[in-house]
Amino acid sequence: MSGHRWESIEAFERVVRFQSFSRAAEDLGVSRSHVSRQVSALENRLGAQLLLRTTRKVSTTEVGQAFYLQCQDIVGNLDEAERAVQDQQAKPRGILRVTVAGAFGEDFIAPAAIAFMAQYPDLTVELDFSNRLIDLISEGYDIAIRAGTLKDSSLIARRISSRRLTTCAAPAYLERYGEPSSVDALTNHNCLLGTLDTWRFRDNNRHIDLRVAGNWRSNNGRALRHAALAGMGLVQLPSFYVDQDIAAGTLLSVLDHCTPTDTGVWAVYPHNRHLSAKVRLFVSFLADHLD
């Protein structure tokens, strides 16, 4: 697009936005007559009247209104591109508020955030540990770190790490009650429950959420692990909770052939046209260092 064409589009967009040639000229830092000439040149080039001019106000014709909506996108995209380039050169600063949950946040996100801050000392990071449902926008959070299978949302989600679920129990429990040979056999077992009433499995490339039941429930993964180690029942937990126990033989994994493959850890953030440097760089940092 030539400079003259862009200048006339920008002039037209400002006139419609402010409904005034004078205010458009002031915003662009040029004379009112210059803006008027640019708009007239645009109309001549298009062969269409875009504006209705009276002594008291300026309004768009039907064609002009349709053209203005497209111009808005053009101007907005250019502004966005300029801000993105400027932001690329800027170091993240200010406060980055992140909400995380559980042991993954303690063992992986917190150390990553510390390493990230070492690169960007002008940044302040606030980590809030909470399992509750949080409204990021109204509560002022930049990012939420969430695990599992995400529901549809107006938020943006980027996978930052894989997450494998392990179903396991203590040897003493399996010796007493036997090892389940299939997912359906779980109805005959005591299943230690977390926040959900269902466990997730894979059956012939199809993922299923199976309703299970038991006499112990907790919204804390480490509490569930301790109950499983005590031989109270079967548990399904992200593998990082129980990998060391399985390596030591104090817990034994079961139903490995049914392990689901569609879970992960996600960085979730509001849908903004332009991500701030602190959010964009932190999410990329997590994705590079965790997976």
C-alpha positions as CSV (number, residue, x, y, z in Angstrom):
1,M,0.0,0.0,0.0
2,S,1.5,3.4,-1.0
3,G,2.0,6.1,1.5
4,H,-0.7,8.3,0.0
5,R,-3.3,5.5,0.1
6,W,-2.5,4.7,3.7
7,E,-2.6,8.4,4.7
8,S,-6.1,8.8,3.2
9,I,-7.4,5.6,4.9
10,E,-6.0,6.8,8.2
11,A,-7.6,10.2,7.8
12,F,-11.0,8.7,6.9
13,E,-10.8,6.3,9.9
14,R,-10.1,9.2,12.3
15,V,-12.8,11.4,10.9
16,V,-15.4,8.7,11.4
17,R,-14.1,7.7,14.8
18,F,-14.2,11.2,16.2
19,Q,-17.1,12.4,13.9
20,S,-15.1,15.5,13.3
21,F,-12.6,16.7,10.8
22,S,-11.1,19.0,13.4
23,R,-10.6,16.4,16.0
24,A,-9.2,14.0,13.4
25,A,-6.7,16.6,12.3
26,E,-5.7,17.3,15.9
27,D,-5.1,13.6,16.5
28,L,-3.0,13.1,13.4
29,G,-1.1,16.3,13.9
30,V,-2.0,17.9,10.6
31,S,-4.3,20.6,9.4
32,R,-8.1,20.3,9.0
33,S,-7.8,21.1,5.3
34,H,-5.2,18.3,4.8
35,V,-7.6,15.8,6.3
36,S,-10.4,17.0,4.1
37,R,-8.2,16.7,1.0
38,Q,-7.2,13.1,2.0
39,V,-10.8,12.0,2.5
40,S,-11.9,13.6,-0.8
41,A,-9.0,11.9,-2.6
42,L,-10.1,8.6,-1.1
43,E,-13.7,9.0,-2.3
44,N,-12.5,10.0,-5.8
45,R,-10.3,6.9,-5.9
46,L,-13.1,4.6,-4.8
47,G,-15.7,6.3,-6.9
48,A,-18.1,6.4,-3.9
49,Q,-19.3,8.9,-1.4
50,L,-18.2,7.8,2.1
51,L,-19.2,10.7,4.3
52,L,-22.3,12.9,4.7
53,R,-21.0,16.4,5.6
54,T,-23.1,19.1,7.2
55,T,-22.1,22.2,9.1
56,R,-22.9,20.5,12.4
57,K,-21.8,16.9,12.1
58,V,-20.2,14.2,10.0
59,S,-21.8,10.8,9.4
60,T,-21.1,7.9,7.1
61,T,-23.1,6.7,4.1
62,E,-24.1,3.0,4.0
63,V,-21.1,2.3,1.8
64,G,-18.9,4.5,4.0
65,Q,-19.9,2.6,7.2
66,A,-19.0,-0.8,5.6
67,F,-15.7,0.6,4.5
68,Y,-15.0,2.1,7.9
69,L,-15.4,-1.3,9.6
70,Q,-12.7,-2.7,7.3
71,C,-10.5,0.3,7.9
72,Q,-10.8,-0.2,11.6
73,D,-9.3,-3.7,11.2
74,I,-6.5,-2.4,9.0
75,V,-5.6,0.4,11.4
76,G,-6.0,-1.8,14.4
77,N,-3.8,-4.5,12.9
78,L,-1.1,-1.9,12.1
79,D,-1.2,-0.5,15.6
80,E,-1.0,-4.0,17.0
81,A,2.0,-4.9,14.8
82,E,3.8,-1.7,16.0
83,R,3.1,-2.4,19.6
84,A,4.2,-6.0,19.2
85,V,7.5,-4.9,17.7
86,Q,8.0,-2.4,20.5
87,D,7.1,-5.0,23.1
88,Q,9.6,-7.4,21.6
89,Q,12.3,-4.9,22.4
90,A,11.0,-4.3,25.9
91,K,12.0,-6.3,29.0
92,P,9.0,-7.6,31.0
93,R,8.4,-5.5,34.0
94,G,5.7,-4.9,36.5
95,I,3.7,-7.6,38.4
96,L,3.0,-11.0,36.9
97,R,0.2,-12.6,38.8
98,V,-0.1,-16.4,38.4
99,T,-2.6,-18.8,39.9
100,V,-1.4,-22.4,40.3
101,A,-2.6,-25.5,42.1
102,G,-1.2,-28.6,43.8
103,A,2.2,-30.2,43.9
104,F,2.9,-29.5,40.3
105,G,2.9,-25.8,41.1
106,E,5.1,-26.3,44.1
107,D,7.6,-28.6,42.4
108,F,7.7,-27.3,38.9
109,I,6.1,-23.9,38.4
110,A,7.7,-22.2,41.4
111,P,11.2,-23.1,40.5
112,A,10.6,-22.1,36.9
113,A,9.2,-18.8,38.0
114,I,12.4,-18.2,40.1
115,A,14.6,-19.0,37.1
116,F,12.5,-16.7,34.9
117,M,12.9,-13.8,37.4
118,A,16.6,-14.3,37.4
119,Q,16.6,-13.4,33.7
120,Y,14.2,-10.5,34.2
121,P,15.0,-8.8,37.5
122,D,12.6,-5.9,36.8
123,L,9.7,-8.2,37.1
124,T,7.7,-9.1,40.3
125,V,6.0,-12.5,40.4
126,E,3.1,-13.3,42.6
127,L,2.2,-17.1,42.8
128,D,-1.2,-17.8,44.3
129,F,-1.9,-21.5,45.2
130,S,-5.6,-22.3,44.9
131,N,-7.8,-25.1,43.6
132,R,-10.9,-23.0,43.3
133,L,-12.3,-21.8,40.0
134,I,-10.9,-18.3,39.4
135,D,-12.1,-15.6,37.1
136,L,-8.8,-14.4,35.7
137,I,-10.1,-11.1,34.4
138,S,-12.2,-9.9,37.3
139,E,-9.6,-11.1,39.9
140,G,-6.7,-9.6,38.1
141,Y,-4.6,-12.7,37.2
142,D,-2.4,-12.8,34.1
143,I,-2.1,-16.6,33.9
144,A,-3.6,-19.7,35.4
145,I,-1.7,-23.0,35.4
146,R,-4.2,-25.8,35.1
147,A,-3.9,-29.6,34.6
148,G,-6.1,-32.2,33.0
149,T,-8.6,-32.0,30.2
150,L,-9.8,-28.4,29.6
151,K,-13.4,-27.5,28.9
152,D,-14.2,-25.1,26.1
153,S,-13.5,-21.6,27.2
154,S,-13.2,-18.0,25.9
155,L,-9.6,-18.1,27.4
156,I,-6.5,-19.1,25.5
157,A,-4.7,-22.2,26.6
158,R,-1.2,-23.3,25.7
159,R,0.1,-26.8,26.6
160,I,3.3,-26.3,28.6
161,S,3.9,-29.9,29.8
162,S,2.7,-33.5,29.3
163,R,0.8,-35.1,32.1
164,R,0.5,-38.9,32.6
165,L,-2.1,-40.3,34.9
166,T,-1.1,-43.4,36.9
167,T,-3.5,-45.8,38.6
168,C,-1.8,-47.7,41.4
169,A,-2.1,-49.2,44.9
170,A,0.1,-50.6,47.7
171,P,1.3,-54.2,47.3
172,A,-0.6,-55.1,50.5
173,Y,-3.9,-53.9,49.1
174,L,-3.4,-55.8,45.8
175,E,-2.5,-59.0,47.7
176,R,-5.7,-58.8,49.7
177,Y,-8.1,-57.7,47.0
178,G,-6.4,-58.6,43.7
179,E,-5.3,-56.6,40.8
180,P,-8.1,-55.2,38.5
181,S,-7.7,-56.8,35.1
182,S,-10.0,-54.3,33.4
183,V,-11.5,-50.9,33.9
184,D,-14.9,-52.5,34.7
185,A,-13.3,-54.4,37.6
186,L,-12.8,-51.1,39.5
187,T,-16.4,-51.4,40.6
188,N,-15.2,-54.1,43.0
189,H,-12.4,-52.0,44.5
190,N,-12.1,-49.1,46.9
191,C,-11.1,-46.1,44.9
192,L,-9.6,-43.2,46.7
193,L,-11.2,-40.0,45.3
194,G,-9.9,-36.6,44.5
195,T,-12.1,-33.6,43.5
196,L,-13.9,-35.6,40.8
197,D,-16.1,-38.7,41.0
198,T,-14.5,-40.1,37.8
199,W,-11.2,-41.5,36.6
200,R,-10.0,-41.2,33.1
201,F,-8.9,-44.1,30.9
202,R,-8.3,-45.0,27.3
203,D,-10.2,-47.9,25.7
204,N,-9.2,-48.7,22.0
205,N,-8.3,-45.1,21.2
206,R,-11.4,-43.8,22.9
207,H,-11.2,-41.9,26.2
208,I,-13.7,-42.6,28.9
209,D,-14.5,-41.1,32.3
210,L,-15.4,-43.9,34.6
211,R,-17.4,-43.2,37.8
212,V,-15.7,-44.7,40.8
213,A,-16.4,-44.9,44.5
214,G,-14.5,-45.3,47.8
215,N,-14.3,-44.4,51.4
216,W,-11.5,-41.7,51.3
217,R,-11.7,-38.4,49.5
218,S,-9.3,-35.4,49.4
219,N,-8.6,-32.5,47.2
220,N,-4.9,-32.8,47.9
221,G,-2.8,-35.2,45.9
222,R,-0.3,-35.9,48.6
223,A,-3.1,-36.9,51.0
224,L,-4.3,-39.3,48.4
225,R,-0.8,-40.7,47.9
226,H,-0.4,-41.3,51.7
227,A,-3.8,-43.1,51.8
228,A,-2.7,-45.4,48.9
229,L,0.7,-46.1,50.6
230,A,-1.3,-47.1,53.7
231,G,-3.1,-49.8,51.7
232,M,-6.5,-48.1,51.8
233,G,-7.3,-48.6,48.2
234,L,-6.5,-47.7,44.5
235,V,-5.6,-44.2,43.5
236,Q,-5.3,-42.4,40.2
237,L,-2.8,-39.5,40.3
238,P,-0.5,-37.6,38.0
239,S,2.6,-39.6,37.7
240,F,4.9,-37.1,39.3
241,Y,3.2,-37.8,42.7
242,V,3.9,-41.5,42.6
243,D,6.9,-42.2,40.3
244,Q,9.4,-42.5,43.2
245,D,7.0,-44.8,45.1
246,I,6.6,-47.1,42.0
247,A,10.3,-47.1,41.5
248,A,10.8,-48.2,45.1
249,G,8.0,-50.8,44.9
250,T,5.9,-49.2,47.7
251,L,3.2,-48.6,45.1
252,L,2.4,-50.8,42.1
253,S,0.8,-49.5,38.9
254,V,-2.2,-51.2,37.4
255,L,-4.2,-50.9,34.1
256,D,-1.2,-49.5,32.3
257,H,-2.7,-50.5,29.0
258,C,-5.6,-48.1,29.7
259,T,-3.5,-45.0,30.5
260,P,-5.1,-41.9,29.0
261,T,-3.0,-39.9,26.5
262,D,-5.0,-36.6,26.2
263,T,-4.2,-34.9,29.4
264,G,-1.6,-32.1,29.9
265,V,-0.6,-29.0,31.9
266,W,-1.8,-25.8,30.4
267,A,-1.1,-22.1,30.8
268,V,-4.4,-20.3,30.5
269,Y,-4.7,-16.6,29.9
270,P,-7.3,-14.1,28.7
271,H,-7.9,-13.6,25.0
272,N,-6.2,-10.3,24.2
273,R,-5.3,-9.0,20.8
274,H,-1.8,-8.1,22.2
275,L,-0.1,-10.2,24.8
276,S,2.2,-8.3,27.2
277,A,5.8,-9.2,27.2
278,K,5.6,-10.7,30.7
279,V,2.8,-13.1,29.8
280,R,4.2,-14.1,26.4
281,L,7.7,-14.7,27.6
282,F,6.7,-16.5,30.7
283,V,4.4,-18.9,28.9
284,S,7.1,-19.6,26.3
285,F,9.7,-20.1,29.1
286,L,7.4,-22.7,30.8
287,A,6.8,-24.5,27.6
288,D,10.5,-24.7,26.8
289,H,11.6,-25.8,30.3
290,L,8.8,-28.2,31.5
291,D,8.1,-30.4,28.5
